[in-house]
Amino acid sequence: MYSRKQFAIIVLVLSLTAGGCTTDGASDAPQGQGPPGPVDPTAAPTSGTTTTPTSKTTTRTRKSSALVEWIKEFTPTGGGGGYEEAAYIWFMKGDCETTLSIARNRDGELGTMDEALRTLYEGAAAACLAAFHQRRDMWSVALARHGKVDTSGMSCWHRSVYRIFTALVEAYRDDPEVRFSRTGGSGRSECPQLSGLSPDHGSRSGGYQVEVEGSNLPRSMNLIFVTGEDITVSASTTGGRLSFTMPRYEGSVTSVTLKIADAPRIEGVYATFVFDGRPR
């Protein structure tokens, strides 16, 4: 038989084992205990949560690319000409080392290059060498020359070189690590080209109108007789047609060639005119 005291002790022990120590104050409950609630998939893991480590991925910045459209390549014709024509032709052909040498040559057999064009071609050649021939040291020359070029008095041919020069410099300024490639060389030129004269023959006495045919023709332009004589005719647009008055010609040749003034000696800038009858 258990005594009343022993029975009270047993009841106390069973009560502690089954229910634990509880209180009615909710604020006294240990934080984080109790039944788990719904899992929020967007919630950040708590300090006690085990997460699976993720591997780091190194992202490399891809270098930008610049595709530069080159000027149309024409076939050089004839000899003569000066530094300006030579610089254009070699740049057109992509030989920028020779272009740079021509621009820097102040005392040679081809005469003296206009200083504005010298600045243009030295800068354009330097940019070409830096962009396409790994001559990165030439960027400083290109940048210094670019801001000094004045194209106001230049012909279309030289302005087309400046367009390429500007494209190279701007791409480099946007990203000094840019990778250059070039396209073109066989496309359409933006400069004037001759396809013929109408009529393409006539008397030596002159005084009649001759229409200039071609593409990209301006409203006015000068044409030079390539005969060893300094004969220049000015063509202007009248009634939608570009034409000039044929001057009197007393030379001994039967066929003469007319060339667009200020154009380099390349195909597409020449037209032929034949005089009727024999010279007196």
Order of alpha helices (4+ residues) and beta strands (2+ residues): alpha-beta-alpha-alpha-alpha-alpha-alpha-beta-beta-beta-beta-beta-beta-beta-beta-beta
